[in-house]
Structure formats: structure tokens, C-alpha cells
Amino acid sequence: MKAITIIQPWATLIALGEKRFETRSWATRHRGEIAIHAGKKLDKRICQQEPFRSVLAKHGYTENNLPTGAIIAIGNLQSCYVISRPYGDEESVWLEGDGKLVEWDRVNRTAQERLEYIFGDYRDGRYAWEMTDVQRLEEPVPVKGMQGLWNWKDVK
């Protein structure tokens, strides 16, 4: 199974269903099952800022108890979109790929779209990986992560 290592708290936000898109500087052709690996790196400063702090707290997490160095969820990498800002940085965000176009209007974004925007890096030319059907594991599976997409075999 393919896996992706993500810095905390972003890995946990995906595992909890609070973040649907993982933003990256590179695209992927992979579609299908993917393991979400929480890297050993943790951004404690961002965990203390809103809305990160309150969203994590809603699920019982703080910067002191986030899992690291482990597979924490399994999901489906549904699509990979290129991010564009056709009207400039202060306006709409367009996600385009896999024959679809998703537009987030700056003024009319839903509450979830506003959080999604805060939880990602939506600069022009980056990529948004759409994660669906994410299931958090009851117990994290300790494993060393890697850069890029990598292969993980669940050893039980």
C-alpha cells in the first residue's frame, strides 16, 4: 500500500476528517488506497494557534499528545488538483484536475472550506490531494516514514 508522511498536526487533522486536502508542491498520479503516516516532526507553535487548537481540542488532542512516527489512518486518494488563483491572491481558489473544477469563492466559502483553506497551502501552482473515506486507526502503527510516496506493508 502507498503511504505519505505528513507533519503533525496536519496528519491528525486528515485522520479526524477535519482536513480533506493535503497540499503539496508536487503532483501524483496515484489514486486509491493510501496510508497516512504522522511524521516525527510536530509544529507545536501551530497547534497552539486558532483554529488548530480548538479543532484538535474538540477531539481530545493538544500538541502534547499527537501521535508521531506512526501510521494513523487509511484513506483513499481520490484526486490530485492543481491550485490556481485566476483572479489574484485575494480572490477565488480553483482546484482543477481529473476532469473536475472546484472553485472556492473568497466571499462565499462554506465554514468547512474556510477551515480547509487555513489548514493548507493554496498558493498558485501547488497541488491539492483529495483524501476520501479516511478511517482513523484505533491504535497508531509505529513505522519509520519517508519522503514522497512510499510503500508500506502492514505487518501483523
C-alpha positions, -999 to +999 in steps of 0.1 A: +000+000+000+012+035-008+018+058+022+025+095+027+043+111+056+027+143+069+039+166+096+017+169+127-009+183+133-019+181+096-017+143+096-041+141+126-065+167+110-068+144+080-072+113+102-101+130+121-118+141+089-112+178+096-089+182+066-098+167+032-070+181+011-033+175+016-015+204-002+019+196-018+044+212-041+042+182-064+015+162-082+009+124-080-007+100-105-015+076-076-052+070-070-066+046-045-058+034-010-032+053+009-018+052+045-015+084+064+018+085+083+023+110+111+059+121+108+081+126+138+081+163+132+055+183+151+047+220+147+039+229+184+035+266+176+007+260+150-010+236+174-014+265+199-030+288+173-066+290+162-084+273+146-059+244+150-060+245+188-098+243+191-103+217+163-077+194+179-092+200+214-126+190+201-111+156+196-091+155+228-057+164+213-031+190+221+005+195+209+015+171+238-005+140+228-005+139+190+009+105+177+042+107+158+062+082+138+032+060+130+005+052+105-026+067+120-052+063+092-060+046+059-079+065+032-085+069-005-065+093-026-094+103-048-080+132-069-050+154-074-058+190-083-036+218-095-042+250-075-047+283-093-057+318-083-070+332-116-082+365-101-052+371-077-043+360-042-073+377-025-100+361-046-112+326-056-091+294-054-096+270-082-087+233-079-086+217-113-078+181-122-092+146-130-117+163-153-132+184-124-131+220-113-137+230-077-140+267-070-138+283-036-151+318-038-134+341-012-167+357-001-190+327-002-168+299+012-185+275+035-172+271+071-155+238+061-139+255+030-126+283+052-110+257+076-097+237+047-081+269+033-064+277+067-052+241+071-034+240+037-011+260+014-032+271-015-006+292-034-009+292-072+008+263-088+007+239-058-014+207-057-043+196-035-046+158-029-082+149-021-085+123+006-118+105+010-131+076+031-104+082+057-106+058+087-085+066+118-068+036+132-077+027+168-040+023+176-012+040+156+012+016+140+048+027+147+068+028+115+096+049+100+083+073+074+099+085+042+098+115+018+075+113-012+051+084-017+064+052-003+053+016+001+040+003+035+031-032+042+011-038+073+030-064+094+007-080+119 
